[in-house]
Amino acid sequence: MARTYSRVVETRHGRYDVARIPLPECPIPGFRASLIQAVHADRPPRRAIRLTLYERADPPRGEASRAA
């Protein structure tokens, strides 16, 4: 499983702690999913912003060359 990471992002609305959490399963075949969550870093967090990111999964090695 891929590892979770976080970083601080600066925007015109303030600083946010942003975390990316890879999900173990994705409901869409051929894709992998991650949960992205952001909360204010420079003031008390009142709410979190969350979204799910879907990325096309890399084909297994050798499969891409067979398709060409």
MOHU-V581750 format. One record per residue. N is the residue number from 1. RES is the residue in one letter. PSI is psi in degrees with one decimal (none if undefined). Layout:
n=<N/N>
res=<RES/RES>
psi=<PSI/PSI>
This chain:
n=<1/2/3/4/5/6/7/8/9/10/11/12/13/14/15/16/17/18/19/20/21/22/23/24/25/26/27/28/29/30/31/32/33/34/35/36/37/38/39/40/41/42/43/44/45/46/47/48/49/50/51/52/53/54/55/56/57/58/59/60/61/62/63/64/65/66/67/68>
res=<M/A/R/T/Y/S/R/V/V/E/T/R/H/G/R/Y/D/V/A/R/I/P/L/P/E/C/P/I/P/G/F/R/A/S/L/I/Q/A/V/H/A/D/R/P/P/R/R/A/I/R/L/T/L/Y/E/R/A/D/P/P/R/G/E/A/S/R/A/A>
psi=<142.0/157.6/156.0/142.3/159.9/159.5/166.3/131.3/131.2/127.4/176.6/-14.6/2.2/-169.1/140.6/138.3/121.3/130.1/142.6/121.4/109.0/135.6/142.5/-28.5/152.1/134.5/-11.4/115.9/138.7/4.9/159.9/151.9/146.4/146.6/128.5/129.4/135.7/138.0/151.6/133.9/-21.6/7.4/165.1/128.2/125.2/-29.0/160.0/147.9/125.3/143.4/159.8/128.7/126.7/127.2/141.5/130.1/146.9/139.0/152.4/148.8/136.1/-24.8/-38.0/-38.2/-30.0/-31.2/-22.2/none>
